[in-house]
Amino acid sequence: MSRGHFADVSRPVCIYTIPTTGKPFVGGHVLWRRRPEVGAVRMTYSECAAVKASGSLPASWCARQVPGTEAWVAVAMESDGKGAYVLSNLAEVVERILSFLPTKALLRAACVCRLWRECARRLLRTQQSIAWVSALEPGPSDSHSLVRALAEELENVHVLPRTVLYIADAETFIGYEECHRQKRARKRNSKETAIALEKLLPKRCQVLGLVTPGIVVTPMGSSSNRPKEIEDGEAGFALLFPKIDGVKIHTFHFKKVFDESKLTEAGLKNNPELRVVLLFVYNSWKPGADRFLSQIINPLNEKSIILAGGYVENLTSLTSENNTEAGDSCGVVGLAFSGPQLQSAAVLLDQDVIDERTVEAAMQRLKAANIPEHNTIGFMFACVGRGHQYYKTKGNLEADAFRKFFPNVPLFGFFGHGEIGCDRIVTGNFILRECNDIKDDLLHGYTTVMTLIHLGSTKANQV
């Protein structure tokens, strides 16, 4: 923890602080100590103001800025005899104060003392809503914009990721760029970019990374922001799934030789609580890819399971395995969602969906599934042949239609080389209602698959 002084602090204070990334630190939990009975908590000015407004602190506490930094502290002056008691004994007040901290700061605060550690643990258990990081602008020349955005935003999110799905555009993630001022191009190293991204996440976190021709992403800030279909240019997103009571999320990977016993090992067979499987196929142009994919999909094509996904450009990250390189053979990766509280629905926008009216009709079918919108996430898997050219130069049509019918559900996905899914609904009591007569036809081209996944009723933190 960095050593420093506070402006205009005329009376001695004891500072219990949270380490700041990149700052030098010395062992111990006390930054500057003159009197043990008084204390302060380091936080941003907005966090400090929020705590003050909440009434959690005595009126005599005030906000002070650390000279030369953007950090602020809530300071208890010596005249306030409640300071030491508040910080070291009243769990309710400490927990209320710590609840304003983002998760990374909360984990640092947990190192201060036993009381703070127990308060931090209780708070972490309540953070069960999805968070996400999105990148919509070009990043530094040596790295993808998603890496920069993730490095910045992980300091602010209120969630501890257990599973992360990130998808970036293939052209810039592994594309070419000008090197210095010379008229030559050098290839951006996708493996180095993936490693840099993975290092930003917790070590125990499952990470699945993909690159695709285009991206569908909801900007950060609010789940009601307008989702964007980005068919060209640098873009990406990372979905941060925390540990959720009653829900199990795990990654899987099938490649080369396949037999049905591997589905059981991956929890995709003989699992009565399996509700949703997102599948992503890479190297689909390889000989034998269609047969390989059918071996995986056919046993999973059950009415009680939502299958959705598409054909991607490449696999870039899968932290559950030592070797994450895609190799020369076809492969299938994905996420499996299990749990009795899960609800999901999917609709297929086939080649007959050609204008705004027919797109909205498909969204009405999805709306009729009555999937709760709170703590729900939407996925859009579209063919590269759709988008603004398919709809006669009218862009963002499908994402806008989704927002019209689902104003508070964030939407993510990609444009790929093929789609997986069909009209299917799995509700809370696990009754399937099919919206058309098409069965067992899961592989498509020139279509879009829209999917909703409801993760259960939890307290809202992010979404």
Buried (B, 14 or more C-beta within 10 A) or exposed (E): BBEBEBEEBEEEBBBBBBBBEEEEEEEEBBBBBEEEBBBBBBBBBEBBBBBBEEEBBBEEBBBBBBEEEEBBBBBBBBEBEBBBEBBBEBEEBBBBBBBBBBBBBBBBBBBBBEBBBBBBEEBBEBBBBBBBBBBBEBBEEEBBBBBBBBBEBBEBBBBBBBBBBBBBBBBBBBBEEEEEEEEEEEEBEBEEBBBBBBEBBBEEBBBBBBBBBBBBBBBBEEBBBEBBBBBEBBBBBBBBBBBBEBBBBBBBBBBEEBEEEBBEEBBBBEBEBBBBBBBBBBBBEBEEBEEBBEBBBEEBBEBEBBBBBBBBBBBBBBBBEEEBEBBEBBBBBBBBBBBEBBBBBBBBBBEEBEEBEBBBEBBEBBBBBEBBBBBBBBBBBBBBEBBEEBBEEEBBBBBBBBBEBBEEBBBBBBBBBBBBBBBBBBBBEBEEBEBEEEEEEBBBEBBBBBBBBBBBEBEEBBB
